[in-house]
Amino acid sequence: MNADGTAQHRMIANAGEPVWSQDGRRLAFASLRRGLVDVYVKDLDSGKTTRLTRGHADNARPSWSSDDRTIAFTTFRNGEPDVYVMNTDGSVARRLTRNRTGDDSASWSLDGRRQPLARR
């Protein structure tokens, strides 16, 4: 929508936790579409939506890196919430945290040189 609230239009249905890429050309979000919550990315130039996460657990709370090359996200695939990071095409998902109490809501350092920090 415009800054004054006019010209509103729906970009994505059934989506939560939307996060813009740094270049403003893609939107990562979480959505319940196939029985579990997964992380998706919508390319605003092409209009194409791609599911990035797959598995047997909910995946949510995406967070873009400052260079738009990776996305941190929270997953429940190990029973408790942990933070993972993956490439923006969903490949090479790597676990960053291993706490029995769980970690959640990752955010990147401001200069982009450090791995995501997780909140408990």
N, C-alpha and C positions, 0 to 999 in steps of 0.2 A: 504494500500500500504506500501511498505518498505520505510524507511527514505530517500532513494535516488530517490523515485518516481516510482520505478519499481513494478511490480506485482500488479497493480491496479485492483480492482474488485468492482462492485456495491453491496452494502449491502442492500439498501432499495431504491425502486423507489418512486418518488413523495413524498419526505420527506423534511422538513425544520427544522431548529433550533435543530439539533441533539445535545444531551448531554450524555456523558458517565456516567454510574454509578461509584461510587467511587472504586468498586472492578473490574471494567473493563469488567464485564460479561454481562451487559445489556446496551441498548442504547434507551433513550427516545427521541421522536421526535414529531413534529406536522405534520399533513398531511390532505389534502382535499381529502376525499375519498367518502363521502356519502352526498355531498351537503354542509357540514359544516367542518370547521377545528376541528380536535380532537387530543388529546394526545394519543400516542401509545408507547408501549415498545416492543423492540425486544430482546429476550433472545438469546445470541450468541452461547450458548452451544447447545440448541435444535433447533434454527432457527425459533422458534414460535414468531409471532407478535400478541400482544394483544391490543385491543382498550380500553383505560382506562376511557375516558370521553364520556358522552352521553348527549344529551339534544337538546335544540332548539337555541343554540348560539355557536359561535366560541370559542374554547379553545386552547391555544397555550403557547409557551415559558416555557417549562418544566424546572425544576431545582431540582436536586437530593439533599436530605439532606446528611450530612456527614456520617451518619450510613446506608445509602441506604434503609431506612425504609419508607420514605415518599417523595413525590414529590410536590413541589409548582408549580403552573401554573397560567396563566392569563386567565380569562374568561369574556365574554361579556353577560352573562346570565341575568344580572340586568340592561342592557342598556349601562352602562359605564364599562370600564375595571376594574376589581377587582382581587385581588390575593386570591386564594384558596390553600389549602393544602389537599392532599389525601394520602391514603396508596398506595403502589406500585402496588396493584392489582386493583386500581381504587375505592376502597370502602372508606367510611367515608370521603367524601369531605366536608371540613369545610371552611367557608368564613373567611378571615383574615382582609380584608379592606372594608371600607364603606365610600367612598368619592364621592361626586357628580362630581368631576373633573376626577375621575378615577385613578387607580394605575396600574402599569405595570412592567414587567421584575423583578421578585423577585430574590433575591440571599440570601443565607444562611450566617450566621456569620461564621467566620473561625473556631471557636472551636465547631460549631454545636449545641451549647446549647441555641441559641436564634432562635425565629421564623424568617421566611424570611423577609427581608427588601424590600420594594417596592420603585420604582422610579416613579416620575410623569413626 
